[in-house]
Amino acid sequence: MTWNIHGAIGRNPRFDLEKVVALILRADPDIVALQEVDSRRAMDGDPFLVLQEMLGHYGVGAKSIVTSDGDYGQILMSRWPLSDTEIHDISYGELEPRRAICTRIATPDGRLYVVATHLGLSIRERRRQARELLKIIGEATPFVLMGDFNDWFWPGSIRRMLARILPDHSDYRTFPSFSPLFRLDRIYCRPHGILLQSWTDGEARHLSDHLPVIGDVVLDRTPDIDAAVSIAAATTNG
């Protein structure tokens, strides 16, 4: 599952991390990537810690902005242990800092390589970051790349670049959540055939300005839903 949670600020607008967690628990993903985790908006506790405690997952956070008022970034969580975890700085020039979390997950059906990220707002920035991601991915397989790619328009899009290497991918309009127009949030996979199915959750429209994308990945590439690894990613705007 991947989801940009917009700092847990919904349409109210109020900070409501508990409702964000409730939606994630309802989806029950094995692996979840959340973007725009923001402790600057929290009144009580660090959302990076609270999310892991409430979801009961192994996890790693990547804070791209650290201030005296709090931190901002993303988190990757898994039902199973993480290993060989690295946080890559994929920032471009003087623009907003960006990170990519790269890890290997020991699932019951074998190892799975995962990268979670949140790309920049400019075309040149995203293209540079996409090339860096492909270097990070290398030849590793099976592989899942997920997050908020901020890929607004087809001219200059990085979709084709990524799909050449990661042929399975979701393709849903996720932003703005109340009436989605743009396909910003995606799950990319390889080898071909392991992304069994994917979907969004419209209930999230009240909790963030992005919809989550959820998918089932089958590591043995057989059409067995019971053997699938449920992937979820969450993001917020920007």
Secondary structure as a PSIPRED ss2 file (coil, helix, strand):
# PSIPRED VFORMAT (PSIPRED V4.0)

   1 M C   1.000  0.000  0.000
   2 T E   0.000  0.000  1.000
   3 W E   0.000  0.000  1.000
   4 N E   0.000  0.000  1.000
   5 I C   1.000  0.000  0.000
   6 H H   0.000  1.000  0.000
   7 G H   0.000  1.000  0.000
   8 A H   0.000  1.000  0.000
   9 I E   0.000  0.000  1.000
  10 G C   1.000  0.000  0.000
  11 R C   1.000  0.000  0.000
  12 N C   1.000  0.000  0.000
  13 P C   1.000  0.000  0.000
  14 R C   1.000  0.000  0.000
  15 F E   0.000  0.000  1.000
  16 D C   1.000  0.000  0.000
  17 L H   0.000  1.000  0.000
  18 E H   0.000  1.000  0.000
  19 K H   0.000  1.000  0.000
  20 V H   0.000  1.000  0.000
  21 V H   0.000  1.000  0.000
  22 A H   0.000  1.000  0.000
  23 L H   0.000  1.000  0.000
  24 I H   0.000  1.000  0.000
  25 L H   0.000  1.000  0.000
  26 R H   0.000  1.000  0.000
  27 A H   0.000  1.000  0.000
  28 D C   1.000  0.000  0.000
  29 P C   1.000  0.000  0.000
  30 D C   1.000  0.000  0.000
  31 I E   0.000  0.000  1.000
  32 V E   0.000  0.000  1.000
  33 A E   0.000  0.000  1.000
  34 L E   0.000  0.000  1.000
  35 Q E   0.000  0.000  1.000
  36 E E   0.000  0.000  1.000
  37 V E   0.000  0.000  1.000
  38 D E   0.000  0.000  1.000
  39 S H   0.000  1.000  0.000
  40 R H   0.000  1.000  0.000
  41 R H   0.000  1.000  0.000
  42 A C   1.000  0.000  0.000
  43 M C   1.000  0.000  0.000
  44 D C   1.000  0.000  0.000
  45 G C   1.000  0.000  0.000
  46 D C   1.000  0.000  0.000
  47 P H   0.000  1.000  0.000
  48 F H   0.000  1.000  0.000
  49 L H   0.000  1.000  0.000
  50 V H   0.000  1.000  0.000
  51 L H   0.000  1.000  0.000
  52 Q H   0.000  1.000  0.000
  53 E H   0.000  1.000  0.000
  54 M H   0.000  1.000  0.000
  55 L H   0.000  1.000  0.000
  56 G C   1.000  0.000  0.000
  57 H C   1.000  0.000  0.000
  58 Y E   0.000  0.000  1.000
  59 G E   0.000  0.000  1.000
  60 V E   0.000  0.000  1.000
  61 G E   0.000  0.000  1.000
  62 A E   0.000  0.000  1.000
  63 K E   0.000  0.000  1.000
  64 S E   0.000  0.000  1.000
  65 I E   0.000  0.000  1.000
  66 V E   0.000  0.000  1.000
  67 T E   0.000  0.000  1.000
  68 S C   1.000  0.000  0.000
  69 D C   1.000  0.000  0.000
  70 G E   0.000  0.000  1.000
  71 D E   0.000  0.000  1.000
  72 Y E   0.000  0.000  1.000
  73 G E   0.000  0.000  1.000
  74 Q E   0.000  0.000  1.000
  75 I E   0.000  0.000  1.000
  76 L E   0.000  0.000  1.000
  77 M E   0.000  0.000  1.000
  78 S E   0.000  0.000  1.000
  79 R C   1.000  0.000  0.000
  80 W C   1.000  0.000  0.000
  81 P C   1.000  0.000  0.000
  82 L E   0.000  0.000  1.000
  83 S E   0.000  0.000  1.000
  84 D E   0.000  0.000  1.000
  85 T E   0.000  0.000  1.000
  86 E E   0.000  0.000  1.000
  87 I E   0.000  0.000  1.000
  88 H E   0.000  0.000  1.000
  89 D E   0.000  0.000  1.000
  90 I C   1.000  0.000  0.000
  91 S C   1.000  0.000  0.000
  92 Y C   1.000  0.000  0.000
  93 G C   1.000  0.000  0.000
  94 E C   1.000  0.000  0.000
  95 L C   1.000  0.000  0.000
  96 E C   1.000  0.000  0.000
  97 P C   1.000  0.000  0.000
  98 R C   1.000  0.000  0.000
  99 R E   0.000  0.000  1.000
 100 A E   0.000  0.000  1.000
 101 I E   0.000  0.000  1.000
 102 C E   0.000  0.000  1.000
 103 T E   0.000  0.000  1.000
 104 R E   0.000  0.000  1.000
 105 I E   0.000  0.000  1.000
 106 A E   0.000  0.000  1.000
 107 T E   0.000  0.000  1.000
 108 P C   1.000  0.000  0.000
 109 D C   1.000  0.000  0.000
 110 G E   0.000  0.000  1.000
 111 R E   0.000  0.000  1.000
 112 L E   0.000  0.000  1.000
 113 Y E   0.000  0.000  1.000
 114 V E   0.000  0.000  1.000
 115 V E   0.000  0.000  1.000
 116 A E   0.000  0.000  1.000
 117 T E   0.000  0.000  1.000
 118 H E   0.000  0.000  1.000
 119 L C   1.000  0.000  0.000
 120 G C   1.000  0.000  0.000
 121 L C   1.000  0.000  0.000
 122 S C   1.000  0.000  0.000
 123 I H   0.000  1.000  0.000
 124 R H   0.000  1.000  0.000
 125 E H   0.000  1.000  0.000
 126 R H   0.000  1.000  0.000
 127 R H   0.000  1.000  0.000
 128 R H   0.000  1.000  0.000
 129 Q H   0.000  1.000  0.000
 130 A H   0.000  1.000  0.000
 131 R H   0.000  1.000  0.000
 132 E H   0.000  1.000  0.000
 133 L H   0.000  1.000  0.000
 134 L H   0.000  1.000  0.000
 135 K H   0.000  1.000  0.000
 136 I H   0.000  1.000  0.000
 137 I H   0.000  1.000  0.000
 138 G C   1.000  0.000  0.000
 139 E C   1.000  0.000  0.000
 140 A C   1.000  0.000  0.000
 141 T C   1.000  0.000  0.000
 142 P C   1.000  0.000  0.000
 143 F E   0.000  0.000  1.000
 144 V E   0.000  0.000  1.000
 145 L E   0.000  0.000  1.000
 146 M E   0.000  0.000  1.000
 147 G E   0.000  0.000  1.000
 148 D E   0.000  0.000  1.000
 149 F C   1.000  0.000  0.000
 150 N C   1.000  0.000  0.000
 151 D C   1.000  0.000  0.000
 152 W C   1.000  0.000  0.000
 153 F C   1.000  0.000  0.000
 154 W C   1.000  0.000  0.000
 155 P C   1.000  0.000  0.000
 156 G C   1.000  0.000  0.000
 157 S C   1.000  0.000  0.000
 158 I C   1.000  0.000  0.000
 159 R H   0.000  1.000  0.000
 160 R H   0.000  1.000  0.000
 161 M H   0.000  1.000  0.000
 162 L H   0.000  1.000  0.000
 163 A H   0.000  1.000  0.000
 164 R H   0.000  1.000  0.000
 165 I H   0.000  1.000  0.000
 166 L C   1.000  0.000  0.000
 167 P C   1.000  0.000  0.000
 168 D E   0.000  0.000  1.000
 169 H E   0.000  0.000  1.000
 170 S C   1.000  0.000  0.000
 171 D C   1.000  0.000  0.000
 172 Y C   1.000  0.000  0.000
 173 R C   1.000  0.000  0.000
 174 T C   1.000  0.000  0.000
 175 F E   0.000  0.000  1.000
 176 P C   1.000  0.000  0.000
 177 S C   1.000  0.000  0.000
 178 F C   1.000  0.000  0.000
 179 S C   1.000  0.000  0.000
 180 P C   1.000  0.000  0.000
 181 L C   1.000  0.000  0.000
 182 F E   0.000  0.000  1.000
 183 R C   1.000  0.000  0.000
 184 L C   1.000  0.000  0.000
 185 D E   0.000  0.000  1.000
 186 R E   0.000  0.000  1.000
 187 I E   0.000  0.000  1.000
 188 Y E   0.000  0.000  1.000
 189 C E   0.000  0.000  1.000
 190 R E   0.000  0.000  1.000
 191 P C   1.000  0.000  0.000
 192 H C   1.000  0.000  0.000
 193 G C   1.000  0.000  0.000
 194 I C   1.000  0.000  0.000
 195 L E   0.000  0.000  1.000
 196 L E   0.000  0.000  1.000
 197 Q E   0.000  0.000  1.000
 198 S E   0.000  0.000  1.000
 199 W E   0.000  0.000  1.000
 200 T E   0.000  0.000  1.000
 201 D C   1.000  0.000  0.000
 202 G H   0.000  1.000  0.000
 203 E H   0.000  1.000  0.000
 204 A H   0.000  1.000  0.000
 205 R H   0.000  1.000  0.000
 206 H H   0.000  1.000  0.000
 207 L C   1.000  0.000  0.000
 208 S C   1.000  0.000  0.000
 209 D C   1.000  0.000  0.000
 210 H C   1.000  0.000  0.000
 211 L C   1.000  0.000  0.000
 212 P C   1.000  0.000  0.000
 213 V E   0.000  0.000  1.000
 214 I E   0.000  0.000  1.000
 215 G E   0.000  0.000  1.000
 216 D E   0.000  0.000  1.000
 217 V E   0.000  0.000  1.000
 218 V C   1.000  0.000  0.000
 219 L C   1.000  0.000  0.000
 220 D C   1.000  0.000  0.000
 221 R C   1.000  0.000  0.000
 222 T C   1.000  0.000  0.000
 223 P C   1.000  0.000  0.000
 224 D C   1.000  0.000  0.000
 225 I H   0.000  1.000  0.000
 226 D H   0.000  1.000  0.000
 227 A H   0.000  1.000  0.000
 228 A C   1.000  0.000  0.000
 229 V E   0.000  0.000  1.000
 230 S E   0.000  0.000  1.000
 231 I E   0.000  0.000  1.000
 232 A E   0.000  0.000  1.000
 233 A E   0.000  0.000  1.000
 234 A E   0.000  0.000  1.000
 235 T E   0.000  0.000  1.000
 236 T C   1.000  0.000  0.000
 237 N C   1.000  0.000  0.000
 238 G C   1.000  0.000  0.000
